Amino acid sequence: MLSHGRVLFVALCTLGSSVGLGQQPSPTPNPAQPEDKRIFWVIPNFRTSASLHPYKPLTPEEKFKIATEESFDRGTAALAVLFAGEAQLTNATPAFGQGVKGYARYLGTSYADFVIGDMMTEAIYPVILHQDPRYFRRGTGSVWSRLGSAAGQIFWTHTDSDHTQFNFSEIIGNSTAVAISTAYYPDNRTATNAVSKLGVQLGVDMAANILKEFWPDINRKFSRKHRAGKDETP
């Protein structure tokens, strides 16, 4: 799980250089426009909503659809391949060993982390607790206010009845995923290690929210640079 944090840290560094802390972001797209389904053309982005208003709750079927789309997206598989390789290089779980067999175990458990986490936090608990698993982009205001909104949605979320509530789905869902992962991670099966993994996962999800918040701004900058480069080409 620590590898997830390192990869997203690099992405957030790119975010900082692209948006610029303290600068006023450019206007966001019309909320009616569909969100990009992948951040940096790889990270799945199926549960982001461009705006909270007007609010329309999801049905249980729609919640499971979002979780399924993210779990079985090619971007999720690509991330699992990347994280498995990084974990093997750092010998994150010595019991898995090295070589092809060891990598296969890293890949299987890495992908299982994604699928179980997505299902718990985006489908199972949101259905049981009547909470909305989507990330609602703020899209306006200062960079700092948008950062606060992105981070805050980890702990405070919207309910199906159009109210706000502590994000039990995120916290309990990730706690359940960490507990399940002890069955296939043979090393460090201790309470301290479980708490550490939960903290890392919440941090990763917070970083992911920040990327979701600012991805349209980053994408526009990339698009402008690409167009400018084409215009300068003789």
C-alpha positions in Angstrom: 0.0 0.0 0.0 2.9 2.4 0.6 3.7 2.2 -3.1 0.3 3.8 -3.8 1.3 6.8 -1.8 4.6 7.2 -3.6 3.0 7.2 -7.0 0.3 9.6 -6.1 2.9 11.9 -4.4 4.6 12.3 -7.8 1.2 13.1 -9.3 0.5 15.7 -6.7 3.9 17.3 -7.3 2.8 17.6 -11.0 -0.4 19.1 -9.7 1.4 21.8 -7.7 3.6 22.8 -10.6 0.6 22.9 -13.0 -1.9 24.7 -10.9 0.3 26.8 -8.6 -0.6 27.2 -5.0 -1.9 30.7 -4.2 -2.9 31.4 -7.8 -6.6 31.8 -8.7 -7.6 28.9 -10.9 -9.2 29.5 -14.3 -12.9 29.0 -14.7 -14.1 25.4 -14.6 -16.1 23.7 -17.3 -19.9 23.8 -17.5 -21.2 21.2 -14.9 -23.3 19.7 -17.7 -20.2 18.6 -19.5 -19.1 15.0 -18.7 -16.1 14.5 -16.5 -13.0 12.8 -18.0 -13.0 9.2 -17.1 -9.3 9.0 -16.4 -6.8 11.3 -14.7 -3.5 11.5 -16.4 -5.2 9.2 -19.0 -4.7 6.2 -16.6 -6.2 6.7 -13.1 -10.0 5.8 -13.2 -12.3 8.7 -12.5 -15.8 7.3 -12.8 -17.2 8.6 -9.5 -16.5 12.3 -9.9 -19.4 14.7 -10.3 -18.7 18.2 -11.7 -21.2 19.8 -9.3 -23.3 19.0 -6.3 -26.3 21.0 -7.5 -28.8 20.0 -8.5 -28.4 16.9 -6.3 -29.8 13.6 -7.6 -29.1 10.5 -5.4 -27.7 7.3 -6.9 -29.7 4.0 -6.9 -28.0 0.9 -5.3 -27.5 -0.4 -8.9 -25.7 2.9 -9.9 -23.4 2.6 -6.9 -22.4 -0.9 -7.8 -22.0 0.2 -11.4 -19.5 2.9 -10.4 -17.5 0.5 -8.2 -17.5 -2.2 -10.9 -16.3 0.3 -13.6 -13.5 1.5 -11.4 -12.5 -2.0 -10.3 -12.3 -3.6 -13.7 -11.1 -0.6 -15.8 -7.9 -1.0 -17.8 -6.5 1.9 -15.8 -6.9 0.0 -12.6 -5.2 -3.1 -14.1 -2.3 -0.8 -15.3 -1.9 0.7 -11.8 -1.9 -2.8 -10.3 0.9 -3.8 -12.7 2.9 -0.7 -11.7 2.4 -1.0 -8.0 3.2 -4.7 -8.1 6.5 -4.0 -9.8 7.4 -1.3 -7.4 6.5 -3.5 -4.4 8.6 -6.4 -5.7 11.6 -4.1 -6.3 11.4 -2.8 -2.7 10.7 -6.3 -1.4 7.6 -5.0 0.4 6.4 -8.5 1.3 9.4 -10.8 1.6 7.2 -13.9 1.9 6.1 -13.4 -1.8 9.7 -14.0 -3.0 11.1 -12.8 -6.3 11.0 -13.9 -9.9 7.9 -14.5 -12.0 6.1 -16.4 -9.2 6.8 -13.6 -6.7 5.6 -10.9 -9.1 2.4 -12.9 -9.8 1.7 -12.8 -6.1 2.4 -9.1 -5.9 0.2 -8.4 -8.9 -2.7 -10.5 -7.6 -2.7 -8.9 -4.2 -2.2 -5.4 -5.6 -5.2 -5.8 -7.9 -7.2 -7.4 -5.0 -6.5 -4.2 -2.9 -8.1 -2.1 -5.6 -11.1 -4.2 -6.2 -11.9 -4.9 -2.5 -11.4 -1.2 -1.6 -13.5 0.0 -4.4 -16.4 -2.4 -3.6 -16.4 -1.6 0.1 -16.1 2.2 -0.2 -18.1 2.8 -3.4 -20.8 0.1 -3.3 -21.4 -2.1 -0.3 -21.2 0.4 2.6 -22.7 3.3 0.6 -25.7 1.1 -0.2 -26.1 -0.1 3.4 -25.5 3.3 5.0 -27.4 5.3 2.3 -24.3 7.5 1.6 -23.2 8.9 -1.8 -19.8 7.5 -2.9 -19.2 10.2 -5.5 -16.6 13.0 -5.3 -18.2 16.4 -5.9 -15.9 18.9 -7.4 -15.9 22.4 -5.9 -14.5 23.9 -9.0 -14.5 27.5 -7.9 -12.7 29.6 -5.3 -9.0 29.7 -4.3 -6.7 26.8 -4.6 -6.6 26.5 -0.8 -10.4 26.4 -0.4 -10.6 23.7 -3.1 -7.8 21.7 -1.4 -9.8 21.9 1.9 -12.9 20.7 0.1 -11.1 17.8 -1.5 -9.5 16.7 1.7 -12.7 17.2 3.7 -14.8 14.8 1.6 -12.7 11.9 3.0 -14.4 12.5 6.4 -17.6 14.2 5.5 -19.9 13.1 2.7 -23.4 13.5 1.2 -26.3 11.2 2.0 -29.0 9.9 -0.4 -31.5 12.2 1.4 -29.5 15.3 0.4 -27.9 15.9 3.8 -24.3 15.7 5.0 -22.8 13.1 7.3 -19.6 11.6 8.6 -18.1 9.5 5.8 -18.6 6.1 7.5 -18.4 4.4 4.1 -14.8 5.7 3.5 -13.5 4.9 7.0 -15.3 1.6 7.7 -15.0 0.5 4.1 -11.2 1.0 4.0 -10.9 -0.6 7.5 -12.7 -3.7 6.2 -10.5 -3.8 3.1 -7.4 -3.7 5.3 -8.8 -6.4 7.6 -9.5 -8.6 4.6 -6.0 -8.0 3.2 -4.4 -9.6 6.2 -5.6 -12.9 4.7 -3.3 -12.6 1.7 -0.4 -10.5 3.1 1.5 -13.0 5.3 3.9 -10.4 6.8 3.3 -8.0 9.6 -0.2 -9.1 10.7 -0.4 -6.8 13.7 -2.9 -4.2 14.8 -0.2 -1.5 14.5 0.5 -2.5 10.9 -3.2 -2.5 10.1 -3.7 1.0 11.5 -0.7 2.1 9.5 -2.1 0.6 6.3 -5.5 2.3 7.0 -3.8 5.7 7.5 -1.8 5.2 4.2 -5.0 4.3 2.3 -6.9 7.3 3.6 -4.0 9.5 2.6 -4.0 8.0 -0.8 -7.7 8.5 -1.2 -7.3 12.1 -0.1 -4.6 12.6 -2.7 -6.9 11.1 -5.3 -9.6 13.5 -4.4 -7.2 16.4 -4.8 -6.3 15.1 -8.3 -10.0 14.8 -9.2 -10.6 18.4 -8.0 -7.8 19.9 -10.1 -7.6 17.5 -13.1 -9.7 19.7 -15.4 -7.3 22.7 -14.7 -4.3 20.5 -15.4 -5.8 19.0 -18.5 -6.6 22.5 -19.9 -3.0 23.6 -19.4 -1.7 20.5 -21.2 -4.2 21.1 -24.0 -3.1 24.8 -24.4 0.6 23.8 -24.5 -0.1 21.1 -27.0 -2.0 23.5 -29.2 0.7 26.2 -28.9 3.3 23.6 -29.9 1.3 22.6 -33.0 0.9 26.3 -33.9 4.7 26.9 -33.7 5.5 23.9 -35.8 6.6 25.1 -39.3 
